Amino acid sequence: MLNLYDTKLIGSCTVSCIFVFATQLSLSLVPRFFSASPLFIKLTLSVFVLLAVVGFGRWCRRLIGVSASAPAFVFFNMFFIWGVYIGVIRYANSRCMDVVFNGVIVMLIIGLCSILSRDPGLVPYGSSDSEELVESSVLGYKADDESSLFLRRIRYCKSCKAYIKGFDHHCPAFGNCIGKNNHVLFMVLLVGFLAAEVSYLVCSSQFARKFQILHRTGFEINLAENLANSTMLFCLLQVLWQGVFLTWHVYCICFNIRTDEWINWKKYPEFQLIVQSSSGEGSAKIRFRNPYDKGILQNVKEFLSLKE
Ligand SMILES: [Zn+2]
């Protein structure tokens, strides 16, 4: 028998699946009607199409009351791209490229399942576990001392309603918090996604060259070739924003600051440096300082060794 949770999950996965098809088919209109336009125009139009689909999704959620699941959306998009690759693009590529692309996708699926289920560093607040953890702190604070929580970088996630060790941010796409236990896996997945998208771009451009689909007008190419074109645009957009996202996370690791800390540093006392103004009393300013920054090399080492 299915319980309410299962029914809801199946509902949101179905909605996600429908939305992936809606997104990809709407995107395929761009190369069909604007095949002769420059790449920049096609990319801009694709962004508008994606925004329109997201807007429509929000409207549907209000109307039907069932929301899509973000991790399912990621999964189905990946399967869609993989499907287009297997059905259309792979015939134009070398055996070596085929092995690379399929290998990266299989590893991504394993990684995604792992990050969805892995504990990011959960601290049940108020439980004996959390008190023990705080008491055993080398900093010597009492269990009920709130600043010891801050100093051990345990932060609260509003989405999970839980305290997470080494909390970076809540990632809706991976359906989990990113914390001490899965931060490295998160970075590996980011790089994995970029690798999959870049290799897809290489494969699909090889396909486009071989069948000269870029030189034909939108109505001279069939649906399969059209999908090869639109998924290429989709992957190019993904590479662009994920590249920025990855750069940001590398920056954070190099300077030993977490995304949440960077955004909400005014909430955390250890990041605040009170500077008395020389012009007179009562005009103190709060400046940002990072007590965890021990130099790039040490920060990266600490991140990789998962030391506290
Ligand atoms: Zn969370």
Boltz pocket constraint, residues with backbone or C-beta under 6 A from the ligand:
constraints:
  - pocket:
      binder: B
      contacts: [[A, 157], [A, 158], [A, 159], [A, 160], [A, 161], [A, 169], [A, 170], [A, 171], [A, 176], [A, 177], [A, 178]]
      max_distance: 6.0
